[in-house]
């Protein structure tokens, strides 16, 4: 797979931009801008990092930009330890939605609340 926006990110962007454009806070506006300007959200290679019944995580890369999307379908907080492929280590990442995460140039450790998504980007 290498084209098209991920459904989780699309839902987040579309839900905010179409109905509440004029009522966005500065923080929400900034998040939406980051998603729209990071081309890895829209295009690029998708590398599955974790596929389980109640969680899904993948890395998407496009010309030096990377995003890691983590989906938690559980009814409780999930802490996931994700191994990054060698090619993508030693990058700096940030959490878009503010959930706790840590990164040690090899693993991402991400907390995702129940029924939520986190987007880690560079």
Rosetta blueprint (number, residue, H / E / L):
1 X L
2 X L
3 X E
4 X L
5 X L
6 X L
7 X H
8 X H
9 X H
10 X H
11 X H
12 X H
13 X H
14 X H
15 X H
16 X H
17 X H
18 X H
19 X H
20 X L
21 X H
22 X H
23 X H
24 X L
25 X L
26 X H
27 X H
28 X H
29 X H
30 X H
31 X H
32 X H
33 X H
34 X H
35 X H
36 X H
37 X H
38 X L
39 X H
40 X H
41 X H
42 X H
43 X E
44 X L
45 X E
46 X E
47 X E
48 X E
49 X E
50 X E
51 X E
52 X L
53 X L
54 X L
55 X E
56 X E
57 X E
58 X E
59 X E
60 X E
61 X E
62 X E
63 X L
64 X L
65 X E
66 X E
67 X E
68 X E
69 X E
70 X E
71 X E
72 X E
73 X L
74 X L
75 X L
76 X L
77 X L
78 X E
79 X E
80 X E
81 X E
82 X E
83 X E
84 X L
85 X L
86 X H
87 X H
88 X H
89 X L
90 X L
91 X L
92 X L
93 X L
94 X E
95 X E
96 X L
97 X L
98 X L
99 X L
100 X L
101 X E
102 X E
103 X E
104 X L
105 X L
106 X L
107 X E
108 X E
109 X E
110 X E
111 X E
112 X E
113 X L
114 X L
115 X L
116 X L
117 X E
118 X E
119 X E
120 X E
121 X E
122 X L
